[in-house]
Amino acid sequence: MPQPTSLHAVPALACALALVGALLPMPAAAASPSPSNSTGERPPSIMKLASDELAKPMPAGATPAAPSAPSAAPRTAAPAAAGTARPNREVFGFAQAGALGPSSGRGWNTWDYSLLMTVAYFGLHVNSGDGNLVQVSNGTTETGWGVWNSTDVGDMINAAHGAGARVVLTIVSQENSTNMCQSLLHASTTISWAVQQMRGRHVDGINVDYESGNGPCGGSDNRTLLRSLVANLRAQMDSDGVHHHLTVDTYASSAADSGGFYDVAGMAPSVDAFFVMAYPLDDSNWSSPPLTCNSYCFSPTSPASAYRYNDDLVAQQYSAAAGAYKTILGLPYFGYAACVTSWNPNAYPQPGAAHWTVPTMWTLDGIASAPNISSYVEHVDVYDHVSRYATYHGSGTDMNGAAYDCNREFYVDSAASLGAKYDIVNNRGLAGTGIWSLDYGGGIPALWNQIATHFTLRPTAAYSVTACPSASSAFVSWAPSTSSGGPITSYTVTASPGGVSQIVPGTATGIQFRNLTPGAAYSFTVQASNAQGTGPISVASGAVTPSAVATTTYLSWYDRASSGMYGDNLHIVNPGGTTASGCAYVSGVAVTGFSLASTAGTYVSFPQGVIGGPVVLSVYSGPAVLAEQRVQYNRSFNEVAARGQGDTVLYLPWYDRASPGMWNDNIHVVNPDPARTATVTISGPGPDVVLHVPAAGESYGAWPLGTIGGPVVIKSDLAVLASQRVQYYDTFNEVAARPAAEASTNTLFPWYDRTSSKM
């Protein structure tokens, strides 16, 4: 049956231009050499452009190095946490030579190697004339060869190996059938070169990216000679007595093609797996049902089902031909866009319109808010009900300096649609999934989350990470991760720059991150861990700048979770002459900022469901503020003032869990000290209660039902704050404990009432 065009990769240059230029049109390129190019207007050949990119001079700044050993250590990539479980299926990602460097913002240092099983360097060209690996072309070092022998590759290898992932070298031959014949006739030379480079760079195997059509060759044919190359490569790779990883890239339709370039069943005994290039299937699907367009029209780059060529069909065909355990379903981190004649699904590109390549990371990283984008809407494909596309209006100047202003449409997977296609991998029992290419996703947490949740039991990344500055510190909070592999055991919060981390329990969703440099800007990321390992890194918070000093006051507790607690607001007044800016923070739970003009007031609250303490109000800029906590509990109301740094001895007049209706009477103690635990003894009508209150934390004590009397005396080895929180029938009251310094020989109260009804 006919094969869809085999397209393999988008060049780094096109990606870089796209990311900078907001969907700049790509230059024209030679048609793909696959044996069944469809007619009609279509995007340039991904495979051909990627291969051509390798032949360019190596990028400026890439430093050649001797290939005998990788460099000593990765520069910035973090290795997997100790004990992190590896993926339970293959996760095979391509690393393009031209986009490998960390300066790209999406290169080797942004990838989560703990979620990758194999990283395939792409790649080294094979010279069809003699089978040698190409080092120099037209007097310049080729990108593929130059980057392969650079420190970037050494650092990538170390980062991958440090996390338990393998690295393989891709050898690339993409020719018409006649030139492919010449390449295959020199297979022995190519094999010797490839094995030498594998061993010299200390990588774990070889990936074969030979793409062409079948045809006669030297009394045989290309199909047979490729099968022979793979078998002989296997023998020489393993001649040192070690099993090395061997994979072959194949077209999506090849498992059902008995006469095409790839003999899938024949190569299966020699390979560890096939990387199936299930993209861009739109190039063949446009002319077939359900579309039957009269020229190229848009459709999913890699549809899950419904279309003539689709991921589920590919999975079934390869499982039958080679075995599910040797099938890697390669999925694209890219799609296509163009100016269109309408915003209908499966729109036709405008006649003569250039196509754009769209990285998946684009749709997850703010394309909708770009300044030259308007009317942006995302949709779900009407046929497979999984794949995504977007419509919008765009304007600007393309890479050739020509102005454009048009309605556009693009089809590219989102994190959610990729997750649905990962379901096919699991449901069909395939070896795993593949990614073309890692730089098109970079460090986007949503993409790594899909891998973590589909192929490991590790937690997802935390989200909505928020930071607010204070004195030499910042309050950081986040929405919790999810985990199907057991409860979250801890969160690691990391400050940047500096890379210093703090670890908090898995029940926390906030921390006061201390020991920061005043005047320096910091952002924060969060990683969750469970018994299976550590999940992906979150999106970073916005940058905040701690101050040298801050004024701080405290409240003991916040509650919008308990039954009947339906209102808990923090009212803040600025009595000073300038604007006061600060944060309100509930320890381990949440953070919110405020900015308050002179002599003005405001109030803040935390989301429904938040409960905990202490509440900290920190002003990092401007005058100190006054704050009150106003609580609505059932049909009662209470207000209590925020207080300062506390004392070592505090008093309350009475304790009562004996009188009718007095069903709750708790003594809450807040420790403002940022570093030391306070040991607190509460004396009163019952046995002494001893609390160990953590630094910047809160605890509470109570006596058993039936206890009544006073006074209550709170003694601590550090200055603390305390309050008594009482629930009487359906009412609530809180009062602050007071130090001896507030005692007076004359005390005034404004009112007494035992006359009014209900008093």
N, C-alpha and C positions, 0 to 999 in steps of 0.2 A: 504494500500500500504506500501511497506517497508519504514522504517525510516532510514535516514542517522545517522551515529554514532553521539551521542550527546557529544560534547566536550565543556568544559566550560572555562578553564583558564590555563594559563601557570604559574608555580610556580615562586615565586620571585627569588629563587636561580638560576633557569635556566636563567632568565632574566639578573641577575647580571653577571653570567658567560658569557652570550652572549655579553653583552655590553663591558666587559673587554677584552674578548678573540677573538673578531672579528669572529663571527659565529663558536664558539666551538660546537662540537657535544653534543647532550643531551644524558643522560644515558638512558638505557632501562627502560621501565616502564610497569606495568600491563596493560592489554588491558582494554579499556573502558567497563563498565558494561552495556552499552546500549544494547537493545535487538536485534540489527541487525548488529553486527560488520561485516564489509566486510573482505574478505580474501585478501591475498597479503600483501606485505611489505607496511608499512604506518608510518607516524609520531606517536610518543607516544601520549597517550590520554591526551589532554589538561586538561579536566575535572578531570581526576584521579590524575594527577600530582599536580594540584592546591589543591585538597582536601588533598592529602598526605602531602603537605607542611604545612597545618594547624596543623598536628599531630606532627610536629617536636618541639623540645624545642624552647621556645621563643628566638628571636634574642638577642645577646649580646647588652647591652646598652639600651634595652627597659625597662622602669621603671614601674613596676606594681603600680597601684593606686586603691584606693577604688572606686568601680563603682557607687557610689551614685550620683556623679555629675561630669560634665566635668571640666577640669582645667579652670583657670580664663580667659585666653585670648590666642589667637593664637600667636605663636612666631614670625613668619615672613610673613605669608600669608596676602595679602592685601585684605580688604573687598571690595565689589562692591562700585563704586562711588555713592554718593547720587543721587537718581532719575534715576538710571540705569534701563532700562526696562528689565524685565525677558524674557527668551525665550518664544516664542509663542507656542511651543510644548515641550513635555517631552524630556529632555536630561538626560539619566540615566547612570551613570558611576560607575563601580565596583572599589573598593579600596581594593587591596590585603593586608592582614595583614603583610606578610613578606616584603613588599616593601613600607610600609607606611611612614617610618621615613624620615625626611628632609635630613638626611645625604646621602641618596641614590641619590640625584640630580634629582629625578623624582617622589618624594613622595608627601605627602599631600600639602606641601607648594608651589609646582610648578603649581597647578591646578587653573584654572580661575573659581571660584565658581559662579561668576555672570553669567556664561554661562551654569551652571548645574542646573537642577531642582531637581535631586535626586542623592545622593551618597550612594551606598550600600556597607557597610562593609562586607568583605568576609574573614572569617565568623566564626561561632561557630559550631563545630561538634555535631551531635546527636549520642548518643550511642544506637545502634540498640538493645542491650540487655535489656535496661530498659527505654529508652526514655530521659534520662538525657542529658544535655549539658555537654560535656567533658571538664573538667578543667585540670586534671592531667593524664598523660599516662606514664606508666613505671617509675613512681616516679618523672617525670619532668613536668613542666607547659607547656601545649601545646601552640604553637605559636598563634593560633586563640584566645584562652582565655587570654593569657598573654598580647598580644597587645591590645585586647579589653579593658583591665583594665589598660592601660598605659596612660601616659600624651599625647602621640602622638594622640590617638583617641580623647581625650578631646580637644586638639588643633584643630584637624580636624573638630570636631563638631562645635566648636565656629567659625571657619573660614567659614564653610558652612552656619550656621545660620546667621552669620553677613552679608552674601550676599543674604540671602533669600532662600537658598537651603535647602531641607530637607535631613536628614540622616536616613537610615534604616539599621537594623541588618539582615544579612543573616544567616539562619539556614541551615546546610548542612547535608544531608544524601544521600550518593552515594553508593549503595549496589547492590548485585545481588538480584534477585526477592525474594529469600527465606529470606535473612536478611532484605530486605526492608519490608517484611511482619511483621517481629518482631518489626521493628521500628514503623510501622504504628499501630500496636496493642497497643503500649505505647504512642499514640498520646497525650492523656490528660496530661501526665507528661511533654512531650515536650512543649506543649502549655503553661502550667503554667510557666515553666522555661523561655521561650522566652518572654512572656509578662512581667515577672518580670524584665528581663534584659532591655527590651525596656523602661520601666518606670524608672528603676534605673539609666540608662545612659542618660535619657531625650532625646531619639531620637524619630523619627516621625513615625516609622512603622517597618514592618518586611517583608523581602523578603525570599521566600521559595525556596530553591534549593535542591529538592528531585529528584534524577535521578536514574532510574532503568527500569525494564521491568514489564509488567503486569504478573500476575500469581495468582493462588488461595491463599486465606489467610483467615483463621478463619471463614469459611462458606461464605465468600465473595471473593473479589479480591482486589489487590493493587490499581487498578484504582478507585474503589468505595471508599476505605478507604482514599485515598489521597483527593478525593473530600470532604469527611466528615471532614478530618483534616482541610482543608482550610475554610470550613464553620464555624467550631467550633472556629478556630483561629480568624476569623473575629468577632465572637460574643464576645469573651473574650477581644480582643484588644480594642473594643469599649464599654466595660462595664462601663467605667468611664464617659460615655456621650460625649466623644470626638471621632471624626472620625480619625482613624489612617490609614496610607498608607499601603496597602497590595498588594504585587506583587508575581507572581509565575514564575519561570524560566521553559521554556518548549522547547522541541525539535522543529526544523524547520518544520518537517513534521507532527507534532501531530494534527494540526487542521483538517487534512484530514484522520486521522487514527482513525477509530471508535472503535478499540479494543485495543489500546495501553495504555501505563501507564497514559497518561494525558487525562482526560475528559475535553477538553477545553470548550465546550459549557456548561457542567455541572458546572464548577468552575466559569464561567464568572460572575454570579450574586454576588459572594462573593468578587471578586478581583477588585482593581482599574485598574490593567493592567497586561498583560502577557509580560514578557521579553522573546522574542523569540530568541533562540540561533541559529542564522542563520550562523553557522560556526561549525567546518570546513567541509563544504559540499564537499570538494575535496575527502573526505574519501569514499563517496558513488558515486560520479560522475565519477570516473575514469573508471568504468566498463560499463557505459551506454553511448549512443550517446550524444554528437557528438564525444566522445573520443573512447569508446570501446577498452580500453587498455587491454592487456592480464595479467597485474599485475599492482600494484599501479603506476600511473604516475602523474606528477604534473598538477594541474589546480588551478584556483582561490579558495582561502579559502572560499570566500563568493561571488560567481558570481552574477552579476546584472541580467542576463537573459541567454537564450540560452541553458544552461545545464539542466539536469534532475531536480536537486534541485537548485533553484535560488531565489534571494531576491524578485523579482517581483511576482513570483508564491506564495511564502510564504505570502507576503502582501495580495494577493487576498484570499488565503485560510483562513487566520486568520480573515480577515474582514468578510467573510461569516459565520464563526463559532462563533466568539465572538464580532464582531464589530470592525471597524477600530479604533474607539476611545479608545479601550482597547488593542491595539496592539502596542508594542514597538519593532521595528526592531533592534535587537541586532547585531552589526557589530564588527568585530575583529580589534584590533590594533596590529595584529601579522600575520605572515605567516610562511612558511616552506622553508627550503633550504636543499640541499644535493649535494654530488658529483654525477655527472650525466654521462651517457654514451654518450651524445651529447648535443649541445646547441640548439637543436630544441625546438620549443614550446612543452609543455606537455611532457617533457623529462622523461625517466625512470631513477630512482636512480641507481647508480652502485650497483651490487649485494653485499649485506652485508653492504652497506654504512650507516653510522649513519645519522639521520636527525637533522637539527638544527632548532631552533625556532628563528624567526627574528621579533623583534619589529618594528612597523611602524616608530617609532622615528628614528630608525637606518638609514632608507633610506633618511630621511630628515635632518640628522645630520652628514653627512660626511663619510658614509661607502665607497663611491667610491674613497676617497682619503686616505683610510687606507693603511699603509705601506705594508701589505701582500696581497693587492688586485691589480689586473691588468686586462686590457681588459674589464672594467666594462661598460655594455650597458643596458639601460632600454628599455622595450618594452611594447606594449599594447596587451592584450589578443586577439587572433585571432577570438574568438567566441562571447564573450559578448561585445567586443570593448570598454570596460571600465576598467576592472581590469588590474593591472600592474604586470610585472615580470621582473627580471633582470638576466643577465648572466655575469659571470666573472671568473677569475682564482684566486684561493686562495691557500696559503700555510702557514704552521706554525705547532704548536703542540697542540693537543687536550687536554682535561682536564685529560686524563689518561696518558699523557706524550708521546703519539704516534705521530710521524710525519705524516703530510698529505700534499699532493701537487696534486691538481686536478682542473678540470673544474667544476664549480658549477652553480646551477640555484636556484632562489627562487621566489616564488609568495607571494607578500604582497601588500596591498593597499597603495597608495600614498594619499596625501591630495586631489589631484584632483579626483581620483577614488572614494574616500569616498564621496566627494561632489556629484558625479553623483549618488551614492546610496542614499544620503540624498534627492536627487530629487524624488526618488521613494516614500520616506516617505511623502513628500509634495504632490506629484501628486496623491497618493492613499489615502490621508487624514488620515494617521495613527496618533496614539497618539503621536509618537515621535520616537527617535532613542536611542540606547543603546551602551555602549562602554565596551568591555572587552579587556584590563582593563586600567584604567587611568594612571597607572605607565608606561605603554608601550608607552604613548604619552608624559607624563610629561608636560613641559611648552612649547613645540614646537609651535610657533605662527601659522604656516601654518595649523595645525589641529584645533586650536581654531578659526582661521579665517573662516574655512568651517562651523563651528557651528554658528558663528556670522552671516554670510551672508545667511545661509539657514533658521535659526530659530529665528533671530532677525532682526531689522533694524539698528542695531548699526554698526559703521564703522569697517573695517578691521584694522589689525595692520599696522603701518608704516613699511617700509622696507629700506634696504640699509642705516642703521644708521651709520654715520661716525663722528669721533671726531678728533680734532687736538688741541694740547695744546697751551696755551699762558701764560701770567703772572697771576698766581693765578686764572686761568680760562681755559675754553676749548671752542672752537667753535664746535658746534654739528649741523649736518644737516641730513636730511632724505628724502626719496621719499614719496610723500603724500599717505595717506590712501584713500581707496575708500568707498563710502557710498551710499546705496540705500534708506536710511531713512532721507534724507535731508542733507544740507551742513555740512561739518565739522565745528564745532563751536570753538574748541580749541584743542591744543596738550599739554599733560603733559610730560615733560622731567624729568627723575629721574636719579640722580647720585648714583653710587654704588662704594665703600661702603658709608654708611651714610644715604641713602634713601631720601635725600633732593630733592624736586621737584620744577620746575619752569613751569609756564603755559604761553603759547603764543597763539595768535589768530589762528584760523583755516586756515587762508590764508598763514601763515608762514610755512616754511619748514627748519628753522634753528634758532639757538639762540647762543649767547655767554653766557655760563653758568659760573657765577662768584662765588666768595667767596669760591674757592677750596683751599686745603692745598698744597702749593708747595712741590714737592718731593713725594707726594702720587699718586698712580696709580688709575685712575677712568675709569669706563665704564659707558655707558648711554643707557637707554631704553626710548621708546616713546610710548604713548597711545593717540589715537584720541578719541574725543567725538563729538557727534551730539545731536540733540534734543531727541533721543531715549535712550542715555546713553553712556557709555564708552566702547570702543572696547578692544580687546586683547592687551597684552603687546608685543612689538616688540622684535626681536632678539637684544641682546646687541651689542653695538659697540665694537671695539677693545679697549683695555686699553691704556690710554695716561697719561702722567705725567706732570702736569703744573710746570712751573718754578717760581722762586721768582720774576724775572723781565723779561721784554721783551721790545724790541724797536718796535714802531708802527708808521706807516705812513698811509695816507688815500687818496682815490680818491672818487669823489662824486657819481659816477653812473656807472653801468655796463648794457650793453644792447646787447643781442643777440636775442631779440624778435621782436623789431619794424621792420616794413618794411624798407628794404634798409640797415639795420645794419647787415652786414654779416660777419664782422670780428671785434672782440674786445679782444685783447690779453694784458696780463700784462707781460711786460718784466722786468726782475730783474737782477741786477748786484751785485756781492759780491766783494767789494773793499778791504776787510780785509784779514788777514793772516791765518785764520782758516775757517773751514766749517761753513756755516750759515744754520740753519734749521728753518722753520717757516710755516705759514699758510697764504693763501689768502682766504678771506671770504667776501661774499656778504650778508649783513644783512638780515636775515629772509629767505635766499634762499639757499645758498650752501657753501661748504667749500672744499678746496683742499690744500694739503701739498706740500712743496718743500724742497729739500736739495741741497745746492749749494757750490761747492768747492771754495777755495780761488781764487780770480781774475777771476772767471768764470761767465757766464751769462746763463739765461734760460728764458723760458716764460711759463705761465700757462693760461688756459682759463676755463670758466665754460660751462656747456652744452648748446646746442641750446635751446632757449626758456627762459633762465634765464634773468631776468631784475630786477633791484633794486639797492639800495644803502644804506649806503655808502659801498665802497670797503675798507676792512681793510687788511693791510699787517703787520703781526706780526711775529717777529723773536724771538723765545724762546731759541735759543742756537746759540752762535757765534756772529759775528759782525753785526752791522746794515747794511742794504742793500739800494741800490738806485733802484727806480722802475719808469717805464713810462707806460702809457696806450696808446696803439696804436689802433686806430679805423678806420675801413673802412666802409664808408657810401656811398652807391651808387658808384659813380666814384670818390669820394673824400677821403682824408686821413687826419687824425689829430693825433697829439701826445701831451700828457700832462704829467707832472711829478707828482708823489705822493708827498704829503707834510706832515709836522709834526703837532704840537699841536695847531696851530692857534693863533688868537688874538681876542680882543673884538671889534676892529674897523678895517674894511677892505674896500678897494676901487676898483672900476672898472670905466673905463673912459667914457663909453657910453652905451646907451640902444636904440634899434631900432626895433620897430614893425610897422614902417610906410613906409620905403623905399620899392620900388618894389623888390619882391623876398625875403624880410626879414620876413618870416612867423612864425618864432619861436625864442624866445629869453627868456631863463629861467635862473633865479639865484638860483643855488643849494647851500644849506647850510648844512654842516656836523657838528654834535655836538660830539666831542670825549669823553665828560665826561661820565663815566660809570654809574653814579647814578642819575644825575640831568637833568631836562629838561631846555633847553636854550630858553629864550625869545628874539627873534631877530626882529629888525625893519629895513626894507630896504627902504631907501629914494632915490628919484631920480626924473625923469621927470613926474611921476604920483603921486597919493596919496600914503602915506606911506603904505607898506605891512608889516603886523605883522605875524611872524611865531612862533609857539611853537614846537621846534625841540626836539624830545624825546632823552633820554640818549642813547648814542652810536647809534644814528639814523640820519636820513637825511630828509630834506624837501626842497621844492622849491616854489618860487613865481614868478609872472609875472605881467606886466601891460597889459591893453587891446590893441587890434589892434589899430594902429594909434598913439601910444605913441612913442616919440623919444626924446633923450636928454641925458645929463649927467652933472656931474658925478653921479655914483651910490655909495651910502654909506651904509655899512652894520654894524649895531651896535648891540651888544649882551651883556647880563649880564654874559655870560660865554665865554671863548675863543672858537671860532669856526673857521672852514675853509669854504671857499666859492669858487665857480667857475661859470663862465657864459658860457652856452651852447647855441650855435646859429646854426640854420638851415637856410641857404640861398640858395634858389632854391633847387637843389639836393645835396648841399654840407653841410658839418658839420664842426664846429670849437668849441673848448673849450679853455678857458683861465682862469687862477687862479686869484682870487681877492688877493690884496696884502696889507699888513699893512703899516702904516706910517713909521715904522722903516726901510723899504726898500727904502724909498725916498732918492734921491741923487741930489746934485747940478750939477753934470755932468752925463749924461746917454748916453750910446753908443748903437746903433743898427748896425748890420752888413751890411745892404743892403737896397736900395730903388729902386723901379722899376715901372715906369709908361711908359716904352718904349716897353717892350716885348709884343708880341701878347697875347691877352686875359687878360693882366694885366690892 
